[in-house]
Every structure is written in structure tokens, then in C-alpha cells.
Amino acid sequence: MTEEAKSPSPYGAPMWRRVRHQLLNLPVGIAGFVFAVVLLSVGVGLAVTVVGLPLLAAGLVGCRWFGRLARGRARADLGSGIPEPGPMVVPRSGVAGWVIAALTDSLNWRSVIYCVLLLPWGVLGFALTLVLLVVGWPLLPWAMRALALVDRVLVESLVSPNALAERVRELEDDRGAVVDTAAADLRRIERDLHDGAQARLVALAMDLGLAKERLTEEVTPESMASAAKMVDAAHGEVKLALQELRDLARGIHPAVLTDRGLDAALSAVAARCTVPGGVKVHVELGPDGARPDSAVEGIAYFTVSELLTNVSKHSGARSATVDVWRHDDRLMLLVQDDGAGGATTRPGGGLAGLAERVGAVDGVFLVESPAGGPTSVTVELPWRTRATRA
């Protein structure tokens, strides 16, 4: 429920914030108009000189600041949910790069238009508000709503973030998260190979080399027994190395996920979980047996796997559940446990890493974990990735 809906009177706090907004539009409009016209006119007039274009760029950046002020005022006074745009993208370092970025940024030019239009609108709104405050009290709440609507249209159409630019920025962030995740996975694979299977294979080669030396020496019952022990030890190392390689391959992309899908793969993960009461898995992807994209399946599998690992290690839970279902074109995951709670997505933590991996495919990652439990993690993934839909 909005604050205005809670207010018992049309003359409540929301109306007075609109009045404040209209009265402040005039001084802010005067300052913005003078700044934009003077600085940009001088910049354009001196464009043929060395200082002209940098001065013009500075004027555009200053108008961008007025746009930021407008968004803040709209959120505070008008209840607008307009977000803040990302920083101005400077493709190359140096003054020249900054000037080019300022001159080609669409938000800067839209902020100039806003600064110019705010003055006449501010004069009209200021005069009308004063008249209503003096002689038009009965009409004041409804007039303020109408004026606030025009203000919101101006702000949201002129100084709101460009949808395409914001999408590009999101994709760049997602690309960074994917690259970081891939690099971390590569380092983990290299470490596991170096510390696990590679070390065992080195030990295997040494044992077989010693056994070969014993067999090439004078054959005696003692040398044969010693060689047999070395071969037996080498056989044990081979089995351990194979097991570690299978575990590593499962960590990269399990064969059961490719062959049989999420239901079988998540059931296998749940069977390995050490929660005392076990993990119940319910997967319902529709009667047609359709499967999401392989990339989405992989993210879902590793997300559930990591979450169940956290449940085993940190939660102290006695039982857990995993529910997976399809809702329209989204794949939904819900992992719950009855542990101690307190899980958070703090920067650098495991849950933050999962959230970045999910966000890289336009997914949603939500954690509800009050102190004392229970913990509930909801994950929403696209059924098809953007590349597949295209």
C-alpha cells in the first residue's frame, strides 16, 4: 500500500511534497537554464578553438548533474521509481576520450533539453501553485496530482536511463561475471588435476618403475613378492586416480545430466548429501518431457549442488528439500532446509558467486534465511537463453 493510500486526507504529506516540488522547480529551472544556455553557447561559439569542445563537454556533464538532481527530487517528492543510470562510458583514457564520450552520450543531451524545458514549466507550476495556495484550497490536492504527473513524464522521458545503454551495461557486467566464473572453474580443475590425479599417476609411474627394476634383476622369491606388492600398490593408485577423474568430470558436467536430465542428476546429488534426514527431490518439468537449454540445466545443477553442499557443511539441518518446476518460460528452483539460518549473499561469499552465475543468464537469486532458520533459496532461470531465442 502506498503512503498516499494510507493517508486519511488528500491534504496529507504526499500533497505537500508535491507542493514543495512545484515551488522548487522555478529556482532549479532558472539555475539549469542559465547554466545550459550560457555554458553550451560559449562552448559552441568557441568550438573552433582548443578550449571550445572541452567547455561544451563540461557543460553537457554539468547538465547531466541537473538530471541526477531531477531524478532524486522525483523519487523523494513524486514517488517515482526511476533508477540511476550507469556512469558515462569513456572508451579511451585522456582528455580527448572524455570529451568524445561527453559529446556522444545521449543522456547528456536529453539532460540539456530537460534543463531548457524546466524553466517555462517551473514558472507555470510556481504561479499556479501560489494561486491555489491562496485562493484555490479545494482544488489544491487534485491540481498537485496533475502537475506531478507532468513532472514525472518530463523526468522519466528525458533524464531516465536509456534502455539500450542499460542493457548493454548489464550484458557487460554479466560477461565479466561469466569470465570470472569460467576462470575460477579452470583454476579449480587445474588444482584438482595437479593435486589429485596427476600426483597419483606420478606415484603410479614410480611404483611401476621400481617393480620393473625388481623383475629385471635376478628373479628370486623375495624379488617377485616385492614386485607383486609394488604392482598391487600401483593398481590401487590407478583405481583412486580413476575415481578422482570421474569426480572431476562430474564436477565439470556430469554425464547423468546430459543423458537423463535434471531429475536423475539432482537425485544423484541429493543421494550424496550428508544431511541426516536426507534430501527430498521433486522435479516437474511438464508432461511433454521438454528440457531447458543445456546451459540452463548446467547452471541449475551446479546451483543446487552448491546449495546442498552448504546445507551439509554449514546449516546444521536435519532435512532438506529440492523442488524444480517449469512456470511458463522460466525454470524455478526452490531449495529449503531446517537449519540454523543466517545465510547471506555477502560480497565474495559462495552465495554471491551463485547469484552472479544465475544473473549472467538473466536469472533471479533470492535468499530468505532469518537467524534460527529455516533457510529458503529461490532461483528463477530462463527456460531458453537469449541466444537460443534469437
KETORDO-994426 format. One record per residue (C-alpha): residue number from 1; residue in three letters; x, y, z. Coordinates in Angstrom, 3 decimals. Example, Ala and Ser with C-alpha at 12.3 -4.5 7.8 and 13.67 -1.06 7.14 Angstrom:
BEGIN
     n   res         c1         c2         c3
     1   ALA     12.300     -4.500      7.800
     2   SER     13.670     -1.060      7.140
! end
This chain:
BEGIN
     n   res         c1         c2         c3
     1   MET      0.000      0.000      0.000
     2   THR      1.345      3.407     -0.969
     3   GLU      1.810      6.204      1.530
     4   GLU     -0.944      8.179     -0.203
     5   ALA     -3.370      5.284      0.128
     6   LYS     -2.647      5.183      3.858
     7   SER     -3.226      8.933      4.262
     8   PRO     -6.761      9.677      5.527
     9   SER     -6.803     13.157      3.960
    10   PRO     -5.983     14.491      0.483
    11   TYR     -4.061     17.242      2.267
    12   GLY     -1.548     14.792      3.720
    13   ALA      2.220     14.596      3.408
    14   PRO      2.274     13.421     -0.259
    15   MET      0.402     16.551     -1.359
    16   TRP      2.776     18.876      0.499
    17   ARG      5.771     17.136     -1.078
    18   ARG      4.222     17.868     -4.488
    19   VAL      3.731     21.495     -3.458
    20   ARG      7.391     21.670     -2.440
    21   HIS      8.399     20.137     -5.734
    22   GLN      6.464     22.730     -7.750
    23   LEU      7.810     25.648     -5.739
    24   LEU     11.406     24.429     -6.109
    25   ASN     11.015     23.837     -9.840
    26   LEU     11.396     27.570    -10.502
    27   PRO     14.784     28.199     -8.808
    28   VAL     16.136     24.866    -10.043
    29   GLY     14.823     25.661    -13.538
    30   ILE     16.440     29.102    -13.532
    31   ALA     19.797     27.648    -12.462
    32   GLY     19.629     24.820    -15.010
    33   PHE     18.513     27.087    -17.867
    34   VAL     21.230     29.675    -17.221
    35   PHE     23.904     27.009    -16.872
    36   ALA     22.872     25.144    -20.029
    37   VAL     22.395     28.178    -22.238
    38   VAL     25.480     30.114    -21.130
    39   LEU     27.993     27.278    -20.992
    40   LEU     26.772     25.490    -24.104
    41   SER     26.520     28.721    -26.096
    42   VAL     30.065     29.651    -25.177
    43   GLY     31.243     26.116    -25.945
    44   VAL     29.587     26.102    -29.364
    45   GLY     30.889     29.588    -30.117
    46   LEU     34.434     28.568    -29.265
    47   ALA     34.197     25.138    -30.922
    48   VAL     36.818     26.129    -33.493
    49   THR     39.346     26.809    -30.712
    50   VAL     41.200     24.424    -28.416
    51   VAL     39.005     25.144    -25.395
    52   GLY     35.633     25.094    -27.174
    53   LEU     34.887     21.389    -27.300
    54   PRO     36.162     20.659    -23.748
    55   LEU     33.989     23.544    -22.485
    56   LEU     30.991     22.169    -24.382
    57   ALA     31.671     18.710    -22.920
    58   ALA     31.881     20.204    -19.417
    59   GLY     28.530     21.898    -19.971
    60   LEU     26.955     18.617    -21.033
    61   VAL     28.327     16.832    -17.974
    62   GLY     27.003     19.652    -15.785
    63   CYS     23.540     19.245    -17.322
    64   ARG     23.843     15.537    -16.573
    65   TRP     24.239     16.513    -12.919
    66   PHE     20.998     18.521    -13.135
    67   GLY     19.381     15.356    -14.494
    68   ARG     20.643     13.448    -11.486
    69   LEU     19.148     16.121     -9.219
    70   ALA     15.834     15.805    -11.084
    71   ARG     15.736     12.029    -10.603
    72   GLY     16.433     12.387     -6.887
    73   ARG     13.705     15.001     -6.478
    74   ALA     11.246     12.852     -8.425
    75   ARG     11.908      9.872     -6.169
    76   ALA     11.637     11.938     -2.994
    77   ASP      8.637     14.130     -3.873
    78   LEU      6.673     12.361     -6.598
    79   GLY      7.074      8.684     -5.690
    80   SER      8.814      7.892     -8.965
    81   GLY     10.800      4.667     -9.133
    82   ILE     13.197      5.980    -11.781
    83   PRO     16.610      4.277    -11.394
    84   GLU     20.015      5.869    -11.639
    85   PRO     21.889      5.261    -14.898
    86   GLY     25.356      3.849    -15.006
    87   PRO     28.381      6.123    -15.241
    88   MET     29.253      7.745    -18.537
    89   VAL     31.259      5.269    -20.606
    90   VAL     34.672      6.647    -21.577
    91   PRO     36.058      4.287    -24.249
    92   ARG     39.631      5.536    -24.011
    93   SER     41.709      7.415    -21.479
    94   GLY     42.756     11.010    -21.713
    95   VAL     41.022     14.338    -22.207
    96   ALA     40.144     13.556    -25.821
    97   GLY     38.411     10.333    -24.837
    98   TRP     36.428     12.103    -22.125
    99   VAL     35.359     14.895    -24.486
   100   ILE     34.217     12.421    -27.147
   101   ALA     32.299     10.387    -24.537
   102   ALA     30.564     13.513    -23.193
   103   LEU     29.616     14.749    -26.681
   104   THR     28.200     11.400    -27.805
   105   ASP     26.307     10.410    -24.640
   106   SER     22.558     10.642    -25.309
   107   LEU     21.681     11.176    -21.638
   108   ASN     23.787     14.348    -21.597
   109   TRP     21.845     15.866    -24.489
   110   ARG     18.488     14.795    -23.057
   111   SER     19.514     16.470    -19.790
   112   VAL     20.153     19.686    -21.736
   113   ILE     16.621     19.555    -23.138
   114   TYR     15.286     18.979    -19.625
   115   CYS     17.196     21.988    -18.262
   116   VAL     15.779     24.190    -21.030
   117   LEU     12.166     22.987    -20.623
   118   LEU     12.179     23.104    -16.835
   119   LEU     12.282     26.917    -16.726
   120   PRO      8.963     27.627    -18.550
   121   TRP      7.336     24.685    -16.826
   122   GLY      8.719     25.850    -13.480
   123   VAL      7.294     29.357    -13.994
   124   LEU      3.860     27.940    -14.829
   125   GLY      3.882     25.438    -11.947
   126   PHE      5.162     28.009     -9.445
   127   ALA      2.497     30.579    -10.378
   128   LEU     -0.337     28.060    -10.392
   129   THR      0.729     26.611     -7.046
   130   LEU      0.865     30.040     -5.399
   131   VAL     -2.608     30.904     -6.706
   132   LEU     -4.037     27.629     -5.442
   133   LEU     -2.367     28.042     -2.066
   134   VAL     -4.013     31.457     -1.670
   135   VAL     -7.457     31.120     -3.245
   136   GLY     -7.837     27.556     -4.538
   137   TRP     -7.562     25.303     -1.488
   138   PRO    -10.365     22.919     -2.501
   139   LEU     -8.648     22.175     -5.813
   140   LEU     -5.089     22.021     -4.485
   141   PRO     -4.704     18.216     -3.980
   142   TRP     -6.035     17.321     -7.430
   143   ALA     -4.135     20.103     -9.170
   144   MET     -0.915     18.949     -7.494
   145   ARG     -1.524     15.420     -8.747
   146   ALA     -1.921     16.711    -12.312
   147   LEU      1.204     18.854    -12.086
   148   ALA      3.146     15.980    -10.542
   149   LEU      2.087     13.733    -13.429
   150   VAL      3.550     16.195    -15.932
   151   ASP      6.750     16.410    -13.872
   152   ARG      7.088     12.631    -13.845
   153   VAL      6.591     12.485    -17.614
   154   LEU      9.321     15.088    -18.124
   155   VAL     11.779     13.358    -15.817
   156   GLU     11.115      9.792    -16.940
   157   SER     11.163     10.646    -20.647
   158   LEU     14.178     12.967    -20.688
   159   VAL     16.588     12.026    -17.875
   160   SER     15.790      8.358    -17.352
   161   PRO     18.453      5.764    -18.235
   162   ASN     18.492      4.706    -21.857
   163   ALA     17.072      1.183    -22.013
   164   LEU     19.529      0.009    -24.682
   165   ALA     22.526      1.514    -22.896
   166   GLU     21.474     -0.040    -19.592
   167   ARG     21.003     -3.401    -21.303
   168   VAL     24.494     -3.152    -22.787
   169   ARG     25.904     -2.318    -19.357
   170   GLU     24.070     -5.293    -17.809
   171   LEU     25.427     -7.582    -20.520
   172   GLU     28.945     -6.265    -19.925
   173   ASP     28.567     -6.975    -16.198
   174   ASP     27.168    -10.422    -16.968
   175   ARG     30.047    -11.103    -19.342
   176   GLY     32.503    -10.152    -16.605
   177   ALA     30.762    -12.491    -14.168
   178   VAL     30.839    -15.339    -16.702
   179   VAL     34.527    -14.766    -17.432
   180   ASP     35.362    -14.700    -13.720
   181   THR     33.357    -17.869    -13.103
   182   ALA     34.999    -19.658    -16.024
   183   ALA     38.455    -18.601    -14.794
   184   ALA     37.665    -19.820    -11.277
   185   ASP     36.412    -23.153    -12.639
   186   LEU     39.543    -23.505    -14.764
   187   ARG     41.769    -22.839    -11.738
   188   ARG     39.797    -25.388     -9.724
   189   ILE     40.168    -28.024    -12.442
   190   GLU     43.899    -27.332    -12.756
   191   ARG     44.323    -27.541     -8.976
   192   ASP     42.339    -30.772     -8.717
   193   LEU     44.304    -32.344    -11.555
   194   HIS     47.633    -31.222    -10.100
   195   ASP     46.929    -32.225     -6.504
   196   GLY     44.862    -35.316     -7.221
   197   ALA     45.011    -37.440    -10.342
   198   GLN     48.377    -36.107    -11.531
   199   ALA     50.054    -36.844     -8.188
   200   ARG     48.612    -40.340     -8.152
   201   LEU     49.725    -41.017    -11.714
   202   VAL     53.247    -39.870    -10.806
   203   ALA     53.217    -42.277     -7.844
   204   LEU     51.902    -44.994    -10.179
   205   ALA     54.772    -44.434    -12.635
   206   MET     57.316    -44.632     -9.811
   207   ASP     55.814    -47.849     -8.410
   208   LEU     55.756    -49.462    -11.853
   209   GLY     59.349    -48.336    -12.477
   210   LEU     60.524    -49.930     -9.216
   211   ALA     58.573    -53.085     -9.981
   212   LYS     60.212    -53.224    -13.429
   213   GLU     63.677    -52.918    -11.863
   214   ARG     62.942    -55.761     -9.464
   215   LEU     61.716    -58.001    -12.265
   216   THR     64.769    -57.288    -14.442
   217   GLU     67.102    -58.213    -11.604
   218   GLU     67.821    -61.784    -10.546
   219   VAL     64.476    -63.464    -10.110
   220   THR     64.097    -64.724     -6.571
   221   PRO     61.006    -65.402     -4.486
   222   GLU     61.749    -62.250     -2.465
   223   SER     62.054    -60.001     -5.567
   224   MET     58.887    -61.491     -7.040
   225   ALA     56.977    -60.831     -3.796
   226   SER     58.325    -57.277     -3.603
   227   ALA     57.381    -56.603     -7.252
   228   ALA     53.932    -58.053     -6.651
   229   LYS     53.414    -55.640     -3.732
   230   MET     54.514    -52.721     -5.899
   231   VAL     52.171    -53.753     -8.709
   232   ASP     49.345    -54.132     -6.189
   233   ALA     50.034    -50.633     -4.828
   234   ALA     50.129    -49.292     -8.390
   235   HIS     46.796    -50.964     -9.048
   236   GLY     45.325    -49.199     -6.039
   237   GLU     46.705    -45.854     -7.249
   238   VAL     45.111    -46.448    -10.657
   239   LYS     41.700    -47.046     -9.086
   240   LEU     41.993    -43.928     -6.930
   241   ALA     43.127    -41.847     -9.907
   242   LEU     40.187    -43.103    -11.960
   243   GLN     37.784    -42.252     -9.149
   244   GLU     39.223    -38.749     -8.849
   245   LEU     38.994    -38.253    -12.612
   246   ARG     35.351    -39.395    -12.531
   247   ASP     34.627    -36.940     -9.698
   248   LEU     36.360    -34.184    -11.630
   249   ALA     34.386    -34.964    -14.785
   250   ARG     31.185    -34.943    -12.727
   251   GLY     32.155    -31.505    -11.437
   252   ILE     32.651    -30.203    -14.981
   253   HIS     29.436    -31.594    -16.446
   254   PRO     28.015    -34.884    -15.180
   255   ALA     27.137    -37.485    -17.765
   256   VAL     23.868    -38.285    -15.994
   257   LEU     22.726    -34.684    -16.553
   258   THR     23.354    -34.949    -20.294
   259   ASP     21.837    -38.407    -20.622
   260   ARG     18.869    -38.320    -18.242
   261   GLY     18.213    -34.699    -17.341
   262   LEU     17.769    -32.720    -14.148
   263   ASP     15.591    -35.221    -12.274
   264   ALA     18.183    -38.003    -12.289
   265   ALA     21.150    -35.632    -11.868
   266   LEU     19.677    -33.818     -8.856
   267   SER     18.588    -37.118     -7.311
   268   ALA     22.201    -38.277     -7.545
   269   VAL     23.374    -35.050     -5.877
   270   ALA     20.788    -35.471     -3.122
   271   ALA     21.897    -39.059     -2.525
   272   ARG     25.455    -37.866     -1.847
   273   CYS     24.297    -35.129      0.572
   274   THR     25.160    -35.914      4.199
   275   VAL     22.071    -34.318      5.785
   276   PRO     20.866    -36.828      8.458
   277   GLY     17.249    -36.888      7.364
   278   GLY     18.081    -36.958      3.678
   279   VAL     17.059    -34.670      0.837
   280   LYS     13.733    -34.969     -0.936
   281   VAL     13.809    -34.040     -4.614
   282   HIS     10.734    -33.253     -6.699
   283   VAL     11.174    -32.303    -10.359
   284   GLU      8.162    -31.451    -12.510
   285   LEU      9.022    -30.081    -15.957
   286   GLY      5.748    -30.855    -17.704
   287   PRO      4.187    -33.898    -19.334
   288   ASP      5.894    -33.344    -22.693
   289   GLY      9.317    -34.210    -21.289
   290   ALA     10.796    -30.967    -22.580
   291   ARG     14.171    -29.903    -21.242
   292   PRO     15.623    -26.420    -20.839
   293   ASP     18.764    -25.315    -22.645
   294   SER     21.857    -27.289    -21.714
   295   ALA     23.484    -24.141    -20.310
   296   VAL     20.448    -23.523    -18.096
   297   GLU     20.447    -27.169    -16.999
   298   GLY     24.096    -26.890    -16.069
   299   ILE     23.557    -23.727    -14.016
   300   ALA     20.556    -25.292    -12.271
   301   TYR     22.526    -28.448    -11.478
   302   PHE     25.587    -26.669    -10.086
   303   THR     23.431    -24.191     -8.140
   304   VAL     21.538    -26.974     -6.384
   305   SER     24.764    -28.913     -5.866
   306   GLU     26.475    -25.929     -4.207
   307   LEU     23.430    -25.135     -2.095
   308   LEU     23.212    -28.717     -0.813
   309   THR     26.935    -28.658     -0.074
   310   ASN     26.375    -25.525      2.018
   311   VAL     23.476    -27.244      3.778
   312   SER     25.711    -30.200      4.664
   313   LYS     28.652    -28.100      5.852
   314   HIS     27.190    -25.019      7.496
   315   SER     23.475    -25.183      8.266
   316   GLY     23.251    -27.982     10.846
   317   ALA     19.993    -29.009      9.128
   318   ARG     18.368    -32.395      9.657
   319   SER     16.490    -32.416      6.372
   320   ALA     16.240    -30.519      3.111
   321   THR     14.026    -30.384      0.051
   322   VAL     14.642    -29.507     -3.590
   323   ASP     11.719    -28.539     -5.821
   324   VAL     12.143    -27.852     -9.530
   325   TRP      9.313    -26.899    -11.851
   326   ARG      8.534    -25.033    -15.019
   327   HIS      6.458    -21.845    -14.944
   328   ASP      5.718    -20.547    -18.443
   329   ASP      9.142    -19.854    -19.964
   330   ARG     11.020    -19.923    -16.643
   331   LEU     12.724    -22.712    -14.730
   332   MET     12.078    -22.408    -10.992
   333   LEU     14.237    -23.895     -8.219
   334   LEU     13.452    -23.921     -4.521
   335   VAL     15.953    -25.342     -2.018
   336   GLN     14.866    -25.386      1.638
   337   ASP     16.401    -26.695      4.839
   338   ASP     15.517    -26.640      8.549
   339   GLY     18.965    -25.490      9.688
   340   ALA     20.149    -22.583     11.809
   341   GLY     19.680    -19.913      9.110
   342   GLY     21.695    -16.729      8.865
   343   ALA     22.834    -17.275      5.275
   344   THR     23.600    -14.063      3.358
   345   THR     24.878    -13.132     -0.093
   346   ARG     27.826    -11.120      1.198
   347   PRO     30.371     -9.972     -1.398
   348   GLY     32.975    -12.618     -2.099
   349   GLY     30.914    -15.382     -0.494
   350   GLY     29.710    -18.573     -2.098
   351   LEU     26.102    -17.434     -2.361
   352   ALA     27.213    -14.199     -4.047
   353   GLY     29.084    -16.271     -6.615
   354   LEU     25.956    -18.331     -7.282
   355   ALA     23.915    -15.141     -7.622
   356   GLU     26.390    -13.822    -10.217
   357   ARG     26.250    -17.074    -12.185
   358   VAL     22.435    -17.016    -12.150
   359   GLY     22.332    -13.316    -13.046
   360   ALA     24.587    -13.939    -16.048
   361   VAL     21.623    -15.568    -17.844
   362   ASP     19.045    -13.009    -16.640
   363   GLY     18.065    -15.169    -13.703
   364   VAL     16.932    -14.213    -10.193
   365   PHE     18.524    -15.457     -6.962
   366   LEU     16.704    -14.827     -3.652
   367   VAL     17.754    -15.939     -0.163
   368   GLU     15.453    -15.942      2.866
   369   SER     17.389    -17.104      5.906
   370   PRO     16.394    -15.494      9.217
   371   ALA     18.504    -16.253     12.273
   372   GLY     17.319    -19.556     13.683
   373   GLY     16.114    -20.766     10.298
   374   PRO     14.671    -22.118      8.200
   375   THR     16.527    -21.194      5.012
   376   SER     14.845    -20.907      1.639
   377   VAL     16.679    -20.154     -1.615
   378   THR     14.594    -19.410     -4.691
   379   VAL     16.191    -19.385     -8.130
   380   GLU     14.465    -18.335    -11.331
   381   LEU     16.153    -19.129    -14.655
   382   PRO     15.065    -18.629    -18.259
   383   TRP     13.889    -21.810    -19.971
   384   ARG     15.744    -20.738    -23.081
   385   THR     18.793    -18.482    -23.122
   386   ARG     18.659    -15.219    -25.054
   387   ALA     20.943    -16.602    -27.767
   388   THR     18.673    -19.617    -28.315
   389   ARG     15.551    -17.466    -28.500
   390   ALA     17.218    -15.275    -31.088
! end
